[in-house]
Amino acid sequence: MSRTKKKKAALFSGMSVMKKFVFLDFLLLLAIAAVSAVLVATVMSVTAKKYKQIEKTVVSSTEQMTTLGIESAVSIAKNIYTNEPVYDFLNRKYNSSSDYFEAYYPLQQNTALSTADTNIVKKCTIYTSTPTIVTGGTMRMLSEATDEEWYKDIKKYNKPTILSIDSDDHQMMLVRRLDYTALDTGESYLVLILNNAFIEDFANALDFDGQFYVMSGSDLIYSSDENVKSVSDVAITPEFQCITHNYYSVDIDFYSYSNRSGFIAFMRENLLLIPCLAAVLIIALLSGLIMAKGIIRRIKPIITEFGETGSIKDLKKGSSGTDEIGKLLDICADMSERLALKGDEFIESSNSLLQKSSDYNSLFATAMRLDAELTAANKMPCLKADTDEEEIPLADETELVKKTAEKHGAEYSCKGVSNENWMIPAYSLTLIADDFFSNFSGESAAVSVSDEAAEITFTSSVIPRSSETLKLHAIFEDANVSSEYSFDRSNRFNPYIRIRHCLGSRVDMIINEKDNFTVTFRIKKAPVKQQ
C-alpha cells in the first residue's frame, strides 16, 4: 500500500504576511543606514542612469510635442489649402472697395479660416498677388513679403510646404503654397505663425532640473534658463542629450543636461553610520534569508513548471500552507484551471472570427469584380476578359483599354507592356478609359511600362469644370471617400473608387490642366503571388 509523503510546512509558514513584514520592518529600521552605505555604489550607478533617462525623456517628449504641434498646424493648413471658397475669393479681380469687402466679410466666417487661430497657431495670413486685394485682416499683398525670410525659404527649397523661423523674434512659421486650384491672378501663400508658447508651456510643465534648450541653427526657440537669450549664450558639451528632427526643411535641435547634485551630500550624512549598524544588518539579513528560503521552497517548483510548460497543472489547492502566500497559491491553482478553459474557448472563437473575415474579404473582392464585369458588358458588349479571376495580367487589361479607345475613336499608344504575370483588377482601367472618353471628351490614351511601375495617361483638349477634378482628387487623397465601394452602377466614379480600393497605396493619380487636360495613373508593381 503506497503512502503519500506529507510535506513539511516551511518555517514561518503559519505566520501571516503582515506579521512577517512587521518583524522585518523593525529590523530594517535599525539597519537602514548600513544598508544605504552598502548600496552606495549601486545607487550611484542607478542615479547616473536616472539622469540620462530623465534627459532623454525631456528631449524626446518635447520633440514629440513639437511634432504634434507642427502637424496640427499642417492639418489646419491642409483644411485651408483644400477650401474652394478661398480660391474663389483669390481668383477674382475687384472693381471697388465695396465689391471687395462684400466678398471678404463672408470669407471671414469660413470655417477653415475662422478655426485657424488656436493655441498652436498665433496668426493666419494669406499673401496673394491678386492686384485688387485690400491689405488687412488675414489678407496681405505678396509684394510686401518679397524680403521676408519665409518667402526666400519657400523659393529656395521649392516645396509646397515649408517651416521657416523668423530670425528677429524666433517665431516658427508654416508656409504652404496655395495651388490646389490654379489661380489666374498669380501666386498665393498661406502663412501660419506658430505660437512658441505651446513648447514653452510643455517644457516648463516637465519641471526639469537642469539646462534645456530648443534651437534651430542661430535661432533659440526655448531656454529653461531665463538668463539665456540667444544661441551665443549657450555652451553645448558632449554630456548633453540631443535629438535633431527635420520639420519641412528646418532642423530643430533639442538639448538637455541634468544638474547632477544631491547624492554626495546624502552619502556624507550617512556614511559614519555603517560601522554602528553592521551587526543589526547581519541579523536582518539572516532573518530575511530564513523567511525568503521558506517562501522560495514553496514557489520555486511552481515557477519552474510555469517556465517550462506555461501552466501550473501540478499545483494542488491546500498543499502550500495556511498563510497568505499559501492562500495566494491556492487562488493561482484555481485561476490556472479557469484560464486553461477560457483559453480553449478563445482559440475556438478566434479561429471562427478569422475564417469569417477571410470569407467576407473574398466575397467582397468577387462582388466588386462581378459588378465591374456587368458594367463593362452593359457599356461595351464586345469586350470580354479571358478569365473569371478578380485580377488579370496588365497586358490583357491594356488590350481592353485599346479596344475601348478604338470604340470612342481615340488614339492609343503602348510601350513596354509584356506578357509577364503583372496582375491588376479586371476591367479597372477599361471602365476608367470609357468614363474619360465619354465624360471628359478624351482624345487619346497612352500606356508606358517600366520595371517598377506602369503609367496610363488619358488626354483631352477640353478642360473640365473644377468640381469634376475635385471629386477625382478627393478619391485619391481622402481615404474615407474610397473606403466603401458602391454597387449602384449609376455612380460613374465607381471605377476610380474600385482601383483606389483594390490597389491602395500602389496607385497614384496626377491631374495636369496647363495646356491640355491629362489624367495619369501610376501603378507600382506588386510582388507576384505564389500559386
Disulfide bonds with the S-S distance in Angstrom:
none
